[in-house]
Every structure is written in structure tokens, then in C-alpha cells.
Amino acid sequence: MTDNKSDSETDSIIRIAARGDGVTADGRHFPLTAPGDWIRPDGSVAFGVHHAQPPCIHFPACGGCQLQHLDEESYADFVTARVTGALAGQGVTPGALLPPHISPPMTRRRASLRAARAGKRVTIGFAEEGSHRLIDLQMCAVLDPRLFALVAPLRALLAAILPDKRAAHVKMSLVDQGVDLLLEGVRVEGLSADEALGDFARAQALARLTIDEGDGPQTRWEPEAATVSFGGAAVGFPPFAFLQATPDGEAALVAAVRAAIPDTGPVADLFCGLGTFALALGEARPVYAAEAARDVILRLKVAAGRAQRRLAADHRDLFRRPLTPAELDRFAAVILDPPRAGAREQVLQLAMSNVPLIAYVSCNPASFARDAAHLTAAGYSLESVQPVGQFRWSTHVELVGIFRK
């Protein structure tokens, strides 16, 4: 619906803030508005051409999405602005700003839902925005259909193993063999409950079913070892280990890094996880891969050995013991993929190094911008930035920044 606008442009929404509110030219914030919307004198909203019909019946109550009311153009602009705004705040200007990559709907391959039981009723979903109240999912516009298909059957299973008036976590990942399911906070007591688990896993053709009753995860079903594959190499997958949110988002990140790094020479993959970049980009070159999580780095080491890769896997906490300039200068390129806090300790060492190229993959534009300021002050140029919107319709934005010296 549209409305005649007043002469005052200050009443128009001109951009979307980092937390998803629309902002007028004079700095007022209005939730659930899109660029081009107009604020009437009584405070109501007249929709503009960029205001979209949300695809999900649970929006905006469900906390899983914040931006379903934006059209494609406005959402892409938001993803880009999250990156450029953070960089501008640190006084950093990229040489090239590449078009954003946006993941399609219903491609999320990893999700953490909450479940709660009240009498015979089991509710499964995301928490309501700004609340602990659960939205009982009847549909989902972001989850891969193979994950959402488990929601209804899980209600019946949890009615048997979730204590009344208790909550649990439902953690799902898509792996090579299918759905990997981890249930936390449940209670499996007696033969009937144990049999119900086996029957559920078989009926749903799960790749693995793991239960955590409060004393650590216990695998109850795993017909064959659960794995994820990167660059053709299968890596053992710990229950609900980190994965990029969507396969196409992962492919976009890998492609951006691949396009930047030189064709030859050794590469370091720092904060490597299970080997998303180390395995995908190291098929014909030596790779050094460092990660603080012991179980993860050991699985990567085994996978690299089986695939006959020239990969040195190092169990190393890069916050407490970052690579020094002398260690870094051995590499033709360094790939960074740190957690949301960024990689300040490692970046300070990189700033003193002579590494010719750094490919920085970030899940937090703010921490990336702070680290970028350190690198550019030390003589690196931010050659390009590629924004990536894997978490479609959310305010969470990722990116790849390429630095050269």
C-alpha cells in the first residue's frame, strides 16, 4: 500500500540500521520499515516500493529473521552497507567493493532450535524477537527443507523424552550422510524411551543421533561415520561442529579467496576449523593449518592424510600464541577465518610481517574493520571486499577482504 508523501523528506526511511530498524534523514528509528517508506504525522507507516510481503507466516514475531519486509535490492544494499559502514568508522576505504552474494531461501544447513514441553504439548522453534517465548514453527523460509522436515516428528519424540515444563536444544546439521541431530537437555529413561530413539533415527534416516542428558554427548545412532567434505576430502564431523551456514555461501567465500591467492607457494590457513579453506584450496600445494579446538584439528589431520594432501595440522591457540612474523614470512598467502571477536593478536603479528597477501574471511564487519585498520596502518592496502549474506533476512553479515603489501 502506498500513500501521498508530505514535502518533508525527513519523514522518509532512507536506510536500514545495523540492528534492522529503518532510519529517517533526521535520525529517527522505526522498526519493520524499508527504504522509501514514509512516516505519517500520526506515526503510522505508508509502505514504499521497497517494502516486501514477508514470505513467512511467523514474521516478525520469530527471532530467526529480522528483514523479511525488505525487497531484494534493499536487502542487498543492507548487506553491503553493514560492511562499508564498519570500515568507514575505522577510516578504511577498500580499493574495490564487489557486489554482495546473497544465499537463496531455504538453504540453511545448520540450525539451533529450542524445544519446550508443557503437558502433552511440545513447542519447537526460534525464540520470539526480544523474548524467551518460543515460536512453534509451522514453516520456515530459511531452513533447508530436510532440516525442517524433522520438526513435526521431533514433537512426538520429545513428548516421550523431554521432562514436563523443561526446555531442550535441538541442533541440526546437514552432513555428507544426511541430517546430524543433537538433542541437549533431554532424559532417556527406560527401555521404551531408548527404543523410541532408535525407531526415530531409523524412520527419519538420520546420519547420526546424539543425546546430551547433561553429562556430555552420547551417540545413539550412526550407521556410518558422519563426515563433511571440502575439496573432495571427507572430514569426520563432531556433533554440531562449525559449518558455513549455506553451501552456496561457503562456495562464494572459497571462490573469493581462491581468486586472490597466488597459484603456487605455501599457504597458511589460520583458525582453520575442519578445513573449509585448507582442503578446498590445498589440492596441489602445501598448506599449514592452525586451530585451537583439539578434536577438530585432529579430524582434519586424519582427513588430510587419507586424501594424501600436503597439509600440516597444528593444534595452536592463535589468541595466546599467534604466529610470529618470522613464521608468517614463509607463506605466499595467509587465510584468516576467526570467530566474531576478530583476530587482533594474530593481526598485530601479521602487520609486522612481509606476507604479500592476506585473505581475511569475517563473520563480523565491526571486528574486521578494527583489524583492517591495524593492517592498513602497517602498509597493507585493502584491495577488495566481498560482502556475503549467508544468513538471509537477518542482520548477520559476512565478508572476504583481500589485503596486499
Backbone torsions as a table, in degrees:
resi	resn	phi	psi	omega
1	MET	NA	136.8	178.1
2	THR	-115.3	170.2	-177.1
3	ASP	-149.5	153.9	175.2
4	ASN	-67.5	135.1	-177.8
5	LYS	-93.1	154.8	174.4
6	SER	-80.0	177.1	179.3
7	ASP	-75.8	-12.5	-175.9
8	SER	-86.9	112.3	177.6
9	GLU	-71.7	-15.5	179.6
10	THR	-66.1	-14.5	179.7
11	ASP	-90.2	1.3	-179.9
12	SER	-96.1	144.2	174.1
13	ILE	-78.1	124.7	-176.1
14	ILE	-109.4	-18.4	-179.8
15	ARG	-161.0	170.2	176.8
16	ILE	-111.3	126.1	-179.6
17	ALA	-74.0	170.0	-174.1
18	ALA	-58.6	-30.9	-179.1
19	ARG	-93.4	3.9	172.4
20	GLY	103.7	-5.9	177.8
21	ASP	-76.6	147.4	170.4
22	GLY	-77.6	147.0	-176.6
23	VAL	-125.8	133.0	176.7
24	THR	-85.5	170.5	-178.4
25	ALA	-62.1	-28.8	179.2
26	ASP	-94.0	13.4	169.7
27	GLY	89.7	9.3	177.3
28	ARG	-82.0	144.3	-177.5
29	HIS	-107.4	136.3	178.5
30	PHE	-136.0	121.7	-179.8
31	PRO	-67.8	153.0	172.6
32	LEU	58.8	34.9	175.0
33	THR	-116.1	158.7	-177.6
34	ALA	-123.0	157.0	175.5
35	PRO	-54.3	133.6	-177.1
36	GLY	95.8	-15.7	172.9
37	ASP	-65.9	155.7	-178.3
38	TRP	-127.3	136.6	180.0
39	ILE	-92.7	115.9	178.9
40	ARG	-70.4	162.8	179.4
41	PRO	-56.6	-29.1	179.8
42	ASP	-85.5	3.9	178.4
43	GLY	91.4	-7.1	176.8
44	SER	-76.6	168.5	-172.8
45	VAL	-114.8	130.9	170.3
46	ALA	-100.1	121.1	-175.1
47	PHE	-72.3	141.2	174.6
48	GLY	-101.7	-169.6	-172.7
49	VAL	-71.4	-16.9	-178.4
50	HIS	-97.2	4.2	178.8
51	HIS	-88.1	118.6	-174.6
52	ALA	-101.3	157.7	173.1
53	GLN	-78.6	118.0	-178.8
54	PRO	-58.5	136.3	-178.0
55	PRO	-78.7	-11.9	-174.6
56	CYS	-113.9	137.9	-179.5
57	ILE	-68.7	-18.4	-176.9
58	HIS	-88.9	-9.1	179.6
59	PHE	-79.8	137.8	8.2
60	PRO	-98.9	5.5	-175.9
61	ALA	-62.5	-42.5	-176.2
62	CYS	-67.3	132.8	-179.6
63	GLY	-77.6	-0.5	-179.9
64	GLY	-70.4	-28.0	-179.2
65	CYS	-132.4	145.8	176.6
66	GLN	-120.6	-12.9	-167.4
67	LEU	-130.6	28.2	179.3
68	GLN	-67.3	-13.5	180.0
69	HIS	-83.8	-0.3	177.8
70	LEU	-94.4	143.0	172.8
71	ASP	-77.0	174.5	-174.9
72	GLU	-57.9	-44.8	-177.8
73	GLU	-61.8	-45.9	-177.8
74	SER	-68.7	-37.4	178.7
75	TYR	-66.9	-41.9	177.2
76	ALA	-61.7	-40.4	177.4
77	ASP	-63.5	-38.1	178.5
78	PHE	-63.3	-45.8	180.0
79	VAL	-58.1	-45.5	179.2
80	THR	-65.5	-43.6	-176.9
81	ALA	-65.5	-31.6	176.6
82	ARG	-59.8	-35.9	-179.2
83	VAL	-78.8	-51.1	-177.0
84	THR	-66.0	-35.3	178.7
85	GLY	-64.6	-42.5	178.6
86	ALA	-63.8	-42.3	179.6
87	LEU	-65.9	-42.1	179.3
88	ALA	-61.2	-36.0	179.0
89	GLY	-63.3	-23.1	177.8
90	GLN	-103.0	5.4	179.0
91	GLY	72.1	28.3	-178.4
92	VAL	-112.1	131.2	178.5
93	THR	-119.8	121.7	178.7
94	PRO	-72.9	149.8	176.6
95	GLY	-65.4	-38.3	179.1
96	ALA	-139.8	136.2	175.2
97	LEU	-109.7	109.9	-175.3
98	LEU	-82.9	154.7	178.3
99	PRO	-59.7	144.8	-178.3
100	PRO	-71.9	147.4	171.5
101	HIS	-99.7	126.2	-178.8
102	ILE	-116.7	125.4	178.8
103	SER	-70.6	144.1	178.9
104	PRO	-68.5	163.7	174.0
105	PRO	-62.2	158.4	173.7
106	MET	53.7	43.8	176.6
107	THR	-125.5	2.1	-179.8
108	ARG	-66.6	124.1	-175.2
109	ARG	-105.3	9.2	-176.4
110	ARG	-149.1	129.3	-177.4
111	ALA	-152.3	145.6	174.0
112	SER	-119.9	109.2	179.5
113	LEU	-106.0	163.3	173.8
114	ARG	-110.9	150.1	176.8
115	ALA	-129.8	145.4	178.2
116	ALA	-142.8	142.3	179.7
117	ARG	-114.9	132.5	173.3
118	ALA	-133.2	100.6	-173.8
119	GLY	68.2	-128.2	179.4
120	LYS	-87.2	-7.2	-175.8
121	ARG	-91.3	130.5	175.1
122	VAL	-117.1	125.5	178.5
123	THR	-106.9	132.5	179.2
124	ILE	-131.1	128.8	177.0
125	GLY	171.1	-165.7	173.3
126	PHE	-89.0	156.6	176.5
127	ALA	-72.6	148.0	175.1
128	GLU	-61.5	144.9	-178.7
129	GLU	-55.6	123.9	178.3
130	GLY	71.3	20.5	-176.2
131	SER	-150.0	165.9	174.4
132	HIS	-94.9	-3.5	-178.8
133	ARG	-70.8	133.5	-177.3
134	LEU	-86.5	142.4	170.7
135	ILE	-94.1	116.9	-178.4
136	ASP	-75.8	105.9	-170.9
137	LEU	-67.4	123.4	171.3
138	GLN	-106.4	-12.7	175.8
139	MET	-161.6	166.9	174.9
140	CYS	-154.1	127.9	-176.8
141	ALA	-89.5	-4.4	-178.8
142	VAL	-113.9	-32.1	-177.0
143	LEU	-69.8	142.8	168.9
144	ASP	-56.7	134.9	-177.4
145	PRO	-54.9	-28.3	179.2
146	ARG	-67.1	-30.5	175.1
147	LEU	-77.6	-45.0	-178.2
148	PHE	-64.5	-29.1	-179.1
149	ALA	-62.1	-18.3	-180.0
150	LEU	-83.9	-15.0	-172.5
151	VAL	-61.5	-50.3	-178.7
152	ALA	-63.6	-49.4	177.3
153	PRO	-60.4	-32.3	179.9
154	LEU	-65.9	-31.1	177.9
155	ARG	-58.5	-42.4	180.0
156	ALA	-68.7	-41.8	179.9
157	LEU	-64.3	-46.1	-176.4
158	LEU	-68.3	-23.7	175.0
159	ALA	-61.5	-23.1	-178.7
160	ALA	-95.4	-26.4	-172.5
161	ILE	-121.9	-1.0	176.7
162	LEU	-104.0	120.8	-179.4
163	PRO	-60.1	150.0	179.9
164	ASP	-61.1	141.0	179.1
165	LYS	62.0	29.7	176.9
166	ARG	-123.1	158.5	179.6
167	ALA	-115.9	156.8	178.3
168	ALA	-141.4	166.3	173.8
169	HIS	-108.8	135.8	177.3
170	VAL	-114.0	110.0	-175.4
171	LYS	-115.9	122.1	-173.9
172	MET	-125.5	140.2	176.0
173	SER	-139.0	144.7	171.8
174	LEU	-91.3	121.4	178.9
175	VAL	-118.1	-176.9	-176.6
176	ASP	-58.0	-33.2	-173.9
177	GLN	-94.0	-3.2	-178.2
178	GLY	132.7	-139.4	-176.8
179	VAL	-95.2	127.6	173.8
180	ASP	-100.0	119.1	-173.0
181	LEU	-117.0	128.1	175.9
182	LEU	-120.9	123.5	178.0
183	LEU	-111.5	121.3	-178.4
184	GLU	-114.4	135.9	176.5
185	GLY	90.8	13.3	178.3
186	VAL	-94.1	175.9	179.2
187	ARG	-139.0	115.6	-178.1
188	VAL	-104.3	102.5	-176.9
189	GLU	-125.9	125.0	176.3
190	GLY	92.6	163.8	-176.1
191	LEU	-66.2	-38.4	-176.5
192	SER	-65.8	-39.7	178.3
193	ALA	-66.8	-39.7	179.6
194	ASP	-65.7	-40.8	178.1
195	GLU	-67.2	-34.5	178.8
196	ALA	-62.2	-36.3	177.6
197	LEU	-63.4	-48.3	179.7
198	GLY	-62.4	-43.0	179.1
199	ASP	-62.2	-40.8	179.7
200	PHE	-64.4	-46.6	-178.3
201	ALA	-61.5	-41.4	179.6
202	ARG	-69.3	-45.3	-177.0
203	ALA	-63.3	-34.8	-178.5
204	GLN	-94.1	2.5	179.3
205	ALA	51.6	47.1	-179.2
206	LEU	-68.1	148.2	171.7
207	ALA	-73.1	-37.7	179.0
208	ARG	-161.4	146.1	173.3
209	LEU	-126.3	121.4	-179.4
210	THR	-122.1	137.8	-178.9
211	ILE	-117.7	136.5	172.5
212	ASP	-126.5	104.0	-179.0
213	GLU	-86.0	5.3	179.8
214	GLY	121.1	-9.0	-179.3
215	ASP	-121.1	28.7	177.2
216	GLY	106.7	154.4	-177.4
217	PRO	-70.1	138.7	175.8
218	GLN	-129.6	122.7	-179.8
219	THR	-78.0	126.5	-179.2
220	ARG	-107.2	-15.7	-178.0
221	TRP	-154.8	124.7	177.2
222	GLU	-164.0	83.9	-176.6
223	PRO	-56.6	-36.7	172.6
224	GLU	-142.6	157.6	-174.6
225	ALA	-57.4	129.0	179.7
226	ALA	-73.1	131.3	-178.3
227	THR	-137.7	160.0	164.8
228	VAL	-125.0	149.2	-174.5
229	SER	-116.1	136.5	175.2
230	PHE	-131.0	124.8	179.3
231	GLY	58.7	31.0	178.7
232	GLY	83.6	1.3	179.3
233	ALA	-108.0	125.4	-178.8
234	ALA	-87.2	129.6	-178.2
235	VAL	-116.5	134.3	174.9
236	GLY	-57.2	135.1	-171.7
237	PHE	-111.5	111.4	173.8
238	PRO	-65.7	149.0	-179.2
239	PRO	-52.5	123.0	179.1
240	PHE	54.3	38.8	172.1
241	ALA	-69.2	169.0	-176.9
242	PHE	-69.8	134.5	170.0
243	LEU	-137.0	149.7	169.2
244	GLN	-59.1	146.7	-167.7
245	ALA	-62.7	-36.4	-179.1
246	THR	-133.3	149.4	177.4
247	PRO	-61.2	-40.6	-177.8
248	ASP	-73.2	-30.4	174.4
249	GLY	-65.4	-42.9	175.7
250	GLU	-59.5	-44.2	-180.0
251	ALA	-61.7	-38.3	179.3
252	ALA	-66.3	-41.1	178.0
253	LEU	-64.5	-45.6	179.6
254	VAL	-62.6	-42.3	-179.3
255	ALA	-63.1	-39.8	179.7
256	ALA	-64.9	-39.6	177.8
257	VAL	-70.6	-43.4	-179.0
258	ARG	-59.4	-40.2	-178.0
259	ALA	-66.4	-23.0	-174.3
260	ALA	-94.7	-37.6	-172.6
261	ILE	-74.6	150.0	-180.0
262	PRO	-64.6	158.5	-176.6
263	ASP	-70.1	-26.3	-177.7
264	THR	-130.2	168.1	178.2
265	GLY	100.7	152.8	-178.7
266	PRO	-70.4	148.4	-177.8
267	VAL	-126.5	142.9	173.4
268	ALA	-106.5	132.5	175.6
269	ASP	-114.4	105.2	-175.0
270	LEU	-101.0	138.9	-167.8
271	PHE	60.6	52.8	-166.5
272	CYS	-77.0	-17.9	-176.7
273	GLY	59.1	-139.1	-179.1
274	LEU	-80.3	-2.3	175.5
275	GLY	109.0	26.8	-179.8
276	THR	-49.6	-47.8	-178.7
277	PHE	-94.7	-39.0	-177.2
278	ALA	-58.1	-41.5	-179.0
279	LEU	-83.9	-38.1	-178.5
280	ALA	-67.6	-31.1	-174.9
281	LEU	-108.5	-1.5	-173.8
282	GLY	-111.0	29.9	-177.8
283	GLU	-66.7	-30.7	-174.3
284	ALA	-132.8	28.0	-178.8
285	ARG	-151.1	158.0	176.1
286	PRO	-74.2	138.6	-179.1
287	VAL	-131.8	133.8	169.8
288	TYR	-102.8	126.9	-176.3
289	ALA	-124.9	126.2	-177.8
290	ALA	-122.2	138.5	-177.5
291	GLU	-157.2	141.8	-177.4
292	ALA	-82.2	-25.4	-177.8
293	ALA	-78.0	115.1	-172.4
294	ARG	-63.8	-45.8	-176.7
295	ASP	-64.9	-34.0	-179.8
296	VAL	-69.1	-48.1	-176.2
297	ILE	-67.7	-32.7	177.5
298	LEU	-66.9	-38.8	177.6
299	ARG	-67.0	-37.6	176.4
300	LEU	-64.4	-40.7	-179.8
301	LYS	-61.6	-44.1	178.5
302	VAL	-63.3	-44.6	-178.7
303	ALA	-63.5	-41.2	179.6
304	ALA	-64.8	-37.7	177.8
305	GLY	-65.1	-43.2	179.0
306	ARG	-64.5	-35.8	-179.2
307	ALA	-85.8	1.5	179.0
308	GLN	56.9	45.8	176.5
309	ARG	-92.9	150.7	174.9
310	ARG	-87.7	75.7	-174.7
311	LEU	-126.9	125.6	174.8
312	ALA	-100.9	112.6	-177.5
313	ALA	-96.8	123.3	-174.4
314	ASP	-119.7	121.0	174.6
315	HIS	-78.8	100.7	-170.8
316	ARG	-147.4	129.9	176.4
317	ASP	-85.9	106.2	-174.8
318	LEU	-77.6	-9.8	172.1
319	PHE	-78.8	-41.3	-179.6
320	ARG	-88.6	-29.2	-176.8
321	ARG	-138.9	70.7	179.4
322	PRO	-67.3	156.9	174.6
323	LEU	-64.6	139.4	-179.6
324	THR	-85.1	164.4	177.0
325	PRO	-54.6	-38.8	179.8
326	ALA	-63.2	-37.7	177.4
327	GLU	-72.4	-38.9	-176.4
328	LEU	-70.0	-33.2	-173.6
329	ASP	-68.2	-5.8	176.6
330	ARG	-76.2	-13.4	-168.8
331	PHE	-104.3	146.1	175.4
332	ALA	-76.8	-23.7	178.1
333	ALA	-159.1	152.5	175.9
334	VAL	-123.7	130.8	175.0
335	ILE	-105.3	130.3	176.3
336	LEU	-117.1	133.3	174.5
337	ASP	-141.4	68.9	-172.7
338	PRO	-80.8	171.1	173.4
339	PRO	-69.7	-177.9	-172.4
340	ARG	-58.8	-27.7	-178.5
341	ALA	-69.1	-13.7	-177.9
342	GLY	91.5	-162.7	-173.2
343	ALA	-138.5	46.1	-171.3
344	ARG	-53.3	-48.6	-176.6
345	GLU	-62.2	-41.9	179.4
346	GLN	-73.0	-35.8	179.5
347	VAL	-64.4	-37.9	177.9
348	LEU	-62.0	-35.2	175.6
349	GLN	-72.3	-40.6	176.9
350	LEU	-61.1	-37.5	-179.5
351	ALA	-61.4	-26.9	179.3
352	MET	-94.0	1.7	-176.4
353	SER	-94.5	178.1	175.5
354	ASN	-115.3	23.3	176.9
355	VAL	-59.4	125.1	-174.7
356	PRO	-71.6	-25.9	-177.0
357	LEU	-144.4	135.9	175.3
358	ILE	-125.4	124.7	174.0
359	ALA	-106.1	109.3	-173.7
360	TYR	-105.3	113.4	176.8
361	VAL	-99.2	122.7	-173.0
362	SER	-128.2	145.0	173.1
363	CYS	-108.2	13.6	-179.1
364	ASN	-149.4	101.6	-178.5
365	PRO	-56.2	-32.3	-178.0
366	ALA	-67.1	-49.4	179.7
367	SER	-69.4	-33.5	175.4
368	PHE	-60.8	-45.0	-178.2
369	ALA	-62.5	-39.4	177.9
370	ARG	-63.6	-43.2	178.4
371	ASP	-67.5	-37.4	178.9
372	ALA	-61.5	-37.0	179.0
373	ALA	-62.7	-39.2	176.5
374	HIS	-63.1	-44.8	-176.8
375	LEU	-68.1	-43.3	-178.7
376	THR	-69.1	-32.8	176.7
377	ALA	-65.8	-25.0	-178.9
378	ALA	-91.3	3.7	175.5
379	GLY	110.4	-2.9	174.8
380	TYR	-80.3	147.4	172.0
381	SER	-107.9	137.6	175.3
382	LEU	-82.4	95.8	-172.6
383	GLU	-67.7	-42.5	-178.4
384	SER	-156.8	158.8	174.8
385	VAL	-134.9	132.9	176.8
386	GLN	-117.1	105.2	175.3
387	PRO	-72.3	145.1	179.9
388	VAL	-135.1	124.7	178.0
389	GLY	-106.1	77.6	178.2
390	GLN	-73.8	-34.6	-177.0
391	PHE	-91.7	73.7	-172.8
392	ARG	-53.2	137.9	178.9
393	TRP	65.1	14.3	173.9
394	SER	-112.6	171.8	178.2
395	THR	-87.7	3.5	-178.6
396	HIS	-84.6	124.6	-174.9
397	VAL	-129.3	141.4	177.1
398	GLU	-118.8	172.9	-176.8
399	LEU	-166.0	164.6	168.7
400	VAL	-124.9	123.9	175.5
401	GLY	-112.5	133.3	-179.0
402	ILE	-108.9	120.1	179.2
403	PHE	-110.9	139.3	175.5
404	ARG	-129.2	149.6	174.2
405	LYS	-124.7	NA	NA
